[in-house]
């Protein structure tokens, strides 16, 4: 029997809205910009600088009970002209109109994201780690983040 990831998506959506997190205290390099309704549910947008040498990235976490929750990197073509070449993204969900790419942070079949997972212990650190690997990839086009895709 095929397991649905709806429960996980619902939980992530709820966490996104309930865990206001005081992210500045949890992640010293980050700044919460907004939490608002989005076209699919609710979203939280952050500026993230994974290291002192990194660019300041804008990332939006969109949660929804009706569709898969997504973490988006804004202004993707600014970092690499052909956004389809950016590694470890969900290329079938590219949002070319907004110039956003959806990040591949975990493999759902491995159950890395549990229904009771805390946003600040999973999605945010995984996003920071993805951006660190992305910084390295931008230098030599070698993806060091591993993972299954």
C-alpha positions in Angstrom: 0.0 0.0 0.0 1.4 3.4 -1.0 1.9 5.8 1.9 0.6 9.4 1.4 2.8 12.3 2.4 -0.3 14.4 3.0 0.1 14.0 6.8 3.6 15.3 6.6 2.6 18.2 4.4 -0.3 19.1 6.8 2.1 19.0 9.8 4.6 21.1 8.0 1.9 23.6 7.1 0.7 23.7 10.7 4.3 24.1 12.0 4.9 26.9 9.5 2.0 28.8 11.0 2.3 27.9 14.7 6.1 28.0 15.1 6.8 31.7 14.9 10.2 30.5 16.2 11.9 33.8 17.0 14.3 32.7 14.4 16.8 35.5 15.1 17.5 33.9 18.4 17.8 30.4 17.0 19.8 31.2 13.8 22.2 34.1 14.4 22.9 34.7 10.7 19.2 34.9 9.7 16.4 37.4 9.6 12.7 36.7 9.2 11.2 39.1 6.7 7.5 38.1 6.6 4.9 35.5 7.4 1.8 35.9 5.2 -0.8 34.2 3.2 0.5 32.9 -0.1 -1.3 31.6 -3.2 -1.2 28.1 -1.8 -1.5 28.6 2.0 1.0 30.5 4.1 4.6 31.4 3.6 7.6 32.5 5.6 10.3 34.5 3.8 13.8 34.7 5.2 17.1 36.3 4.3 19.8 33.7 4.8 23.6 34.1 4.6 25.1 30.6 5.2 28.6 31.9 5.8 30.3 35.3 6.1 31.6 34.9 2.5 28.2 34.0 1.1 25.6 36.0 -0.8 22.5 37.0 1.1 19.9 34.6 -0.3 16.1 35.1 -0.1 14.2 32.0 0.6 10.5 31.4 1.0 9.0 28.4 2.8 5.5 27.8 1.4 3.2 25.5 3.4 -0.1 24.1 2.2 -2.5 21.4 3.3 -3.6 20.9 -0.3 -0.3 20.5 -2.1 3.3 19.6 -1.4 5.1 22.1 0.7 8.0 23.8 -1.0 11.1 25.8 -0.2 11.9 28.3 -2.9 15.2 30.1 -3.7 14.4 33.6 -5.1 16.1 35.3 -8.1 17.8 32.0 -9.2 19.0 33.3 -12.5 21.1 35.9 -10.6 23.2 33.0 -9.3 23.2 30.9 -12.4 21.9 31.9 -15.8 20.1 28.7 -16.7 18.1 27.8 -13.7 17.4 24.3 -15.0 21.1 23.5 -14.5 21.0 24.3 -10.7 21.5 21.0 -9.0 19.3 19.3 -6.4 16.1 21.2 -7.2 12.7 20.0 -8.3 13.0 21.1 -11.9 9.5 20.2 -12.8 8.2 22.8 -10.4 10.4 25.7 -11.6 8.6 29.0 -11.3 10.2 30.9 -14.2 7.7 33.8 -13.9 9.0 34.6 -10.4 12.5 33.3 -11.1 12.3 30.9 -8.1 13.5 27.4 -7.9 12.2 24.7 -5.5 15.0 23.2 -3.4 15.4 19.4 -2.9 16.1 19.2 0.8 15.1 15.7 1.7 13.9 12.5 0.1 10.3 11.8 1.2 10.5 8.0 0.9 13.3 8.0 3.6 10.8 9.6 6.1 13.4 12.2 7.2 10.6 14.7 7.8 8.3 13.4 10.5 4.8 14.7 11.2 6.0 16.1 14.5 9.3 17.6 13.2 10.1 21.1 14.3 10.6 23.6 11.5 13.7 25.0 13.1 15.3 21.5 13.6 14.6 20.3 10.0 13.6 22.5 7.1 15.6 25.6 8.1 18.9 23.9 8.9 18.5 21.7 5.7 18.0 24.9 3.7 21.1 26.5 5.2 23.1 23.4 4.4 21.7 23.3 0.8 22.8 27.0 0.4 26.3 26.1 1.7 26.6 23.4 -1.0 25.1 25.7 -3.5 27.9 28.3 -2.8 30.5 25.6 -3.4 28.7 24.4 -6.6 28.7 28.0 -8.0 32.6 27.9 -7.8 33.3 24.6 -9.6 29.9 23.0 -10.5 30.5 20.0 -8.3 27.6 19.1 -6.0 28.9 18.0 -2.6 25.5 17.7 -0.9 24.9 14.1 -1.8 21.3 12.9 -1.4 19.1 11.0 -3.8 17.3 12.7 -6.6 
